[in-house]
Amino acid sequence: MLDQLSGGRLEVGIGRGSQPIEWGYFGISADAAPSRYAEASEILNIALKGHTLSYQGDYFELSDVPLALRPHQRPYPPIWIASNRAESAQWAAANGANLACIGPASVVRNVTDAYRSHRPHNTAAHGREPFLGLARMVVIAKSDQDAHAAAETAYRRWLESFKFLYELNAIPTPPALPLTFDAALESELCVVGTPASARQVLLQQMEVAGANYLLCQLAFGNLPLEISLYTATAIKAEILDSFGG
């Protein structure tokens, strides 16, 4: 229905999550989560294409469910998979889904290579090559110092929120989570700077990662709105316009 209401602008993002404590709230064990996610993904993929839905799995059983309203987009709306795992990239490639990756560009390259090696050469569901996206928190200002100061304050606030469930349940945070802003810069989670310097870093990271799409998180923590808007304008002027939009 959302795809119909929006005139075909819906894009669907799916992921199984990263925190076992969240699965536990729904009575799902960490061991069962991957297989349940795989079944749910298959069901969604079938539902977006068909007139009726039938499925028999270990966790879900559906029999001739009528789907009266089909998506506006054909054959179905674009699907995005968020993952840093080669196995998930292989599933995304086989199902024509776009990919969103986070992490150092050199690590992401392993995921995009896995995607390309498992993608059928004759599939382009939406008339274009699938997007292999590199996700980054981006803050751009008129000076490197201003960008760094704003991003550091916002990252500290974002980190507090991210750690909430871990601290509430007295469990360790993921080893890959940068616990300081400097660590976030070193791990390439964040890119900050002037329009010119941020452009250089982002394009370089995309090349190393083998990405053909950039996913920018322009608002996080308590980052002021005016900085997010400046960042968006700078990205358009420095990156999008240089490639013809």
Secondary structure as a PSIPRED ss2 file (coil, helix, strand):
# PSIPRED VFORMAT (PSIPRED V4.0)

   1 M C   1.000  0.000  0.000
   2 L H   0.000  1.000  0.000
   3 D H   0.000  1.000  0.000
   4 Q H   0.000  1.000  0.000
   5 L H   0.000  1.000  0.000
   6 S C   1.000  0.000  0.000
   7 G C   1.000  0.000  0.000
   8 G C   1.000  0.000  0.000
   9 R C   1.000  0.000  0.000
  10 L C   1.000  0.000  0.000
  11 E C   1.000  0.000  0.000
  12 V E   0.000  0.000  1.000
  13 G E   0.000  0.000  1.000
  14 I E   0.000  0.000  1.000
  15 G C   1.000  0.000  0.000
  16 R C   1.000  0.000  0.000
  17 G C   1.000  0.000  0.000
  18 S C   1.000  0.000  0.000
  19 Q C   1.000  0.000  0.000
  20 P H   0.000  1.000  0.000
  21 I H   0.000  1.000  0.000
  22 E H   0.000  1.000  0.000
  23 W H   0.000  1.000  0.000
  24 G H   0.000  1.000  0.000
  25 Y H   0.000  1.000  0.000
  26 F C   1.000  0.000  0.000
  27 G C   1.000  0.000  0.000
  28 I C   1.000  0.000  0.000
  29 S C   1.000  0.000  0.000
  30 A C   1.000  0.000  0.000
  31 D C   1.000  0.000  0.000
  32 A C   1.000  0.000  0.000
  33 A H   0.000  1.000  0.000
  34 P H   0.000  1.000  0.000
  35 S H   0.000  1.000  0.000
  36 R H   0.000  1.000  0.000
  37 Y H   0.000  1.000  0.000
  38 A H   0.000  1.000  0.000
  39 E H   0.000  1.000  0.000
  40 A H   0.000  1.000  0.000
  41 S H   0.000  1.000  0.000
  42 E H   0.000  1.000  0.000
  43 I H   0.000  1.000  0.000
  44 L H   0.000  1.000  0.000
  45 N H   0.000  1.000  0.000
  46 I H   0.000  1.000  0.000
  47 A H   0.000  1.000  0.000
  48 L C   1.000  0.000  0.000
  49 K C   1.000  0.000  0.000
  50 G C   1.000  0.000  0.000
  51 H C   1.000  0.000  0.000
  52 T E   0.000  0.000  1.000
  53 L E   0.000  0.000  1.000
  54 S E   0.000  0.000  1.000
  55 Y E   0.000  0.000  1.000
  56 Q E   0.000  0.000  1.000
  57 G C   1.000  0.000  0.000
  58 D C   1.000  0.000  0.000
  59 Y C   1.000  0.000  0.000
  60 F C   1.000  0.000  0.000
  61 E E   0.000  0.000  1.000
  62 L E   0.000  0.000  1.000
  63 S E   0.000  0.000  1.000
  64 D E   0.000  0.000  1.000
  65 V E   0.000  0.000  1.000
  66 P E   0.000  0.000  1.000
  67 L C   1.000  0.000  0.000
  68 A C   1.000  0.000  0.000
  69 L C   1.000  0.000  0.000
  70 R C   1.000  0.000  0.000
  71 P C   1.000  0.000  0.000
  72 H C   1.000  0.000  0.000
  73 Q C   1.000  0.000  0.000
  74 R C   1.000  0.000  0.000
  75 P C   1.000  0.000  0.000
  76 Y C   1.000  0.000  0.000
  77 P C   1.000  0.000  0.000
  78 P C   1.000  0.000  0.000
  79 I E   0.000  0.000  1.000
  80 W E   0.000  0.000  1.000
  81 I E   0.000  0.000  1.000
  82 A E   0.000  0.000  1.000
  83 S C   1.000  0.000  0.000
  84 N C   1.000  0.000  0.000
  85 R C   1.000  0.000  0.000
  86 A H   0.000  1.000  0.000
  87 E H   0.000  1.000  0.000
  88 S H   0.000  1.000  0.000
  89 A H   0.000  1.000  0.000
  90 Q H   0.000  1.000  0.000
  91 W H   0.000  1.000  0.000
  92 A H   0.000  1.000  0.000
  93 A H   0.000  1.000  0.000
  94 A H   0.000  1.000  0.000
  95 N C   1.000  0.000  0.000
  96 G C   1.000  0.000  0.000
  97 A C   1.000  0.000  0.000
  98 N E   0.000  0.000  1.000
  99 L E   0.000  0.000  1.000
 100 A E   0.000  0.000  1.000
 101 C E   0.000  0.000  1.000
 102 I C   1.000  0.000  0.000
 103 G C   1.000  0.000  0.000
 104 P C   1.000  0.000  0.000
 105 A H   0.000  1.000  0.000
 106 S H   0.000  1.000  0.000
 107 V H   0.000  1.000  0.000
 108 V H   0.000  1.000  0.000
 109 R H   0.000  1.000  0.000
 110 N H   0.000  1.000  0.000
 111 V H   0.000  1.000  0.000
 112 T H   0.000  1.000  0.000
 113 D H   0.000  1.000  0.000
 114 A H   0.000  1.000  0.000
 115 Y H   0.000  1.000  0.000
 116 R H   0.000  1.000  0.000
 117 S H   0.000  1.000  0.000
 118 H H   0.000  1.000  0.000
 119 R C   1.000  0.000  0.000
 120 P C   1.000  0.000  0.000
 121 H C   1.000  0.000  0.000
 122 N C   1.000  0.000  0.000
 123 T C   1.000  0.000  0.000
 124 A C   1.000  0.000  0.000
 125 A C   1.000  0.000  0.000
 126 H C   1.000  0.000  0.000
 127 G C   1.000  0.000  0.000
 128 R C   1.000  0.000  0.000
 129 E C   1.000  0.000  0.000
 130 P C   1.000  0.000  0.000
 131 F C   1.000  0.000  0.000
 132 L E   0.000  0.000  1.000
 133 G E   0.000  0.000  1.000
 134 L E   0.000  0.000  1.000
 135 A E   0.000  0.000  1.000
 136 R E   0.000  0.000  1.000
 137 M E   0.000  0.000  1.000
 138 V E   0.000  0.000  1.000
 139 V E   0.000  0.000  1.000
 140 I E   0.000  0.000  1.000
 141 A C   1.000  0.000  0.000
 142 K C   1.000  0.000  0.000
 143 S C   1.000  0.000  0.000
 144 D H   0.000  1.000  0.000
 145 Q H   0.000  1.000  0.000
 146 D H   0.000  1.000  0.000
 147 A H   0.000  1.000  0.000
 148 H H   0.000  1.000  0.000
 149 A H   0.000  1.000  0.000
 150 A H   0.000  1.000  0.000
 151 A H   0.000  1.000  0.000
 152 E H   0.000  1.000  0.000
 153 T H   0.000  1.000  0.000
 154 A H   0.000  1.000  0.000
 155 Y H   0.000  1.000  0.000
 156 R H   0.000  1.000  0.000
 157 R H   0.000  1.000  0.000
 158 W H   0.000  1.000  0.000
 159 L H   0.000  1.000  0.000
 160 E H   0.000  1.000  0.000
 161 S H   0.000  1.000  0.000
 162 F H   0.000  1.000  0.000
 163 K C   1.000  0.000  0.000
 164 F H   0.000  1.000  0.000
 165 L H   0.000  1.000  0.000
 166 Y H   0.000  1.000  0.000
 167 E H   0.000  1.000  0.000
 168 L H   0.000  1.000  0.000
 169 N C   1.000  0.000  0.000
 170 A C   1.000  0.000  0.000
 171 I C   1.000  0.000  0.000
 172 P C   1.000  0.000  0.000
 173 T C   1.000  0.000  0.000
 174 P C   1.000  0.000  0.000
 175 P C   1.000  0.000  0.000
 176 A C   1.000  0.000  0.000
 177 L C   1.000  0.000  0.000
 178 P C   1.000  0.000  0.000
 179 L C   1.000  0.000  0.000
 180 T C   1.000  0.000  0.000
 181 F H   0.000  1.000  0.000
 182 D H   0.000  1.000  0.000
 183 A H   0.000  1.000  0.000
 184 A H   0.000  1.000  0.000
 185 L H   0.000  1.000  0.000
 186 E H   0.000  1.000  0.000
 187 S C   1.000  0.000  0.000
 188 E C   1.000  0.000  0.000
 189 L C   1.000  0.000  0.000
 190 C E   0.000  0.000  1.000
 191 V E   0.000  0.000  1.000
 192 V E   0.000  0.000  1.000
 193 G E   0.000  0.000  1.000
 194 T C   1.000  0.000  0.000
 195 P H   0.000  1.000  0.000
 196 A H   0.000  1.000  0.000
 197 S H   0.000  1.000  0.000
 198 A H   0.000  1.000  0.000
 199 R H   0.000  1.000  0.000
 200 Q H   0.000  1.000  0.000
 201 V H   0.000  1.000  0.000
 202 L H   0.000  1.000  0.000
 203 L H   0.000  1.000  0.000
 204 Q H   0.000  1.000  0.000
 205 Q H   0.000  1.000  0.000
 206 M H   0.000  1.000  0.000
 207 E H   0.000  1.000  0.000
 208 V H   0.000  1.000  0.000
 209 A H   0.000  1.000  0.000
 210 G C   1.000  0.000  0.000
 211 A C   1.000  0.000  0.000
 212 N C   1.000  0.000  0.000
 213 Y E   0.000  0.000  1.000
 214 L E   0.000  0.000  1.000
 215 L E   0.000  0.000  1.000
 216 C E   0.000  0.000  1.000
 217 Q E   0.000  0.000  1.000
 218 L C   1.000  0.000  0.000
 219 A C   1.000  0.000  0.000
 220 F C   1.000  0.000  0.000
 221 G C   1.000  0.000  0.000
 222 N C   1.000  0.000  0.000
 223 L C   1.000  0.000  0.000
 224 P C   1.000  0.000  0.000
 225 L H   0.000  1.000  0.000
 226 E H   0.000  1.000  0.000
 227 I H   0.000  1.000  0.000
 228 S H   0.000  1.000  0.000
 229 L H   0.000  1.000  0.000
 230 Y H   0.000  1.000  0.000
 231 T H   0.000  1.000  0.000
 232 A H   0.000  1.000  0.000
 233 T H   0.000  1.000  0.000
 234 A H   0.000  1.000  0.000
 235 I H   0.000  1.000  0.000
 236 K H   0.000  1.000  0.000
 237 A H   0.000  1.000  0.000
 238 E H   0.000  1.000  0.000
 239 I H   0.000  1.000  0.000
 240 L H   0.000  1.000  0.000
 241 D H   0.000  1.000  0.000
 242 S H   0.000  1.000  0.000
 243 F H   0.000  1.000  0.000
 244 G C   1.000  0.000  0.000
 245 G C   1.000  0.000  0.000
